[in-house]
Amino acid sequence: MTQTGIVTTEDGCRLAWRLDGPRGAAVLLLSNSLGTDMQMWSQQVETFAARYRVLRYDTRGHGASSVTPGDYGLDRLGRDAVALLDALDIERTYYCGVSLGGMIGQWLAHRVPERLTRLVLSNTSAFMGPPASWQTRIDAVRRAGMEAIAEAVLSRWLTERFAAARPDLAAALLATLQATDPQGYAGCCAAIRDMDLRPAADRITTPALVIGGSEDPATPPDHAEALARHLQGATLLMLPTAHLANIEAPSAFNAAVLDFLSAGR
């Protein structure tokens, strides 16, 4: 069963969402990476929806969700996820986030752990400094639009061999990135620029699976290793991918996530 809709947050941002899977099943919330939208999960939904009620949404500033002015903070993006759960009367959820989505997941596990059952953090980090590098990206996008950074970002998302083997997927990702509103993208970049979740990591007790990419230049293996080391009882899995492991290695990604989530049922 599929449902779609819009949730409006207290500051007027409209968040686009979609639910797939059997009514009454446990909910699995998926959160997209910077510069993508809910379609990044297209290779996961059918598999995950066989067991879970899969909830996807477009992060503020992305896809069909509103683009609000100014810089966004991780607290703002985390409260968006809580607002979505509240509006849909979802008390607890399994959670899986890639990159920025993984940062939002860490915020949720720290600030509202009672809302999470199990947590998958893929190709993400507790800290992605230095802030100056993010400010440079923000300035470039606000000055010259998404074309200023699109090709460079895509090269970090996928390995060269995968992009050559699946030009269709590479082209679709590039098109989504180019279509992202520069203000929305820059706003979320600011959330990453200002983020430092390292002090919170040791206090997160939600059972977690950390997935890293052995060829990820955006959040290199040592980021995944550090995150798994600080989260209490976390499991670490490294896949032979760049930054978007769920797209580059969907079979291995899907199997690992389902195995981990089912251990908590």
HUGI-V284162 format. One line per field, one symbol per residue. psi: psi as a letter, one per 20 degrees, with the letter a starting at -180 (. if undefined). A space follows every 50 residues. Layout:
psi=???
//
This chain:
psi=ppqqappprijjpopprppqrppiqqpoppprrpjaaiiijhjhggghih hroooqqpqpjqcjrqoqqaqqqhgghghggghggghjlogqqqppqpdh hhghgggghghlhiiqgqppoplaqiplrqhhhhhgggggghgjahhhig hhghhhhqqhhghhhmhggghgggggghipphggghghhhgggipnjghh giipippqppprpikoignrhhggggghhhpokqppppqmrchmhhhhmh ggggggggggghij.
//
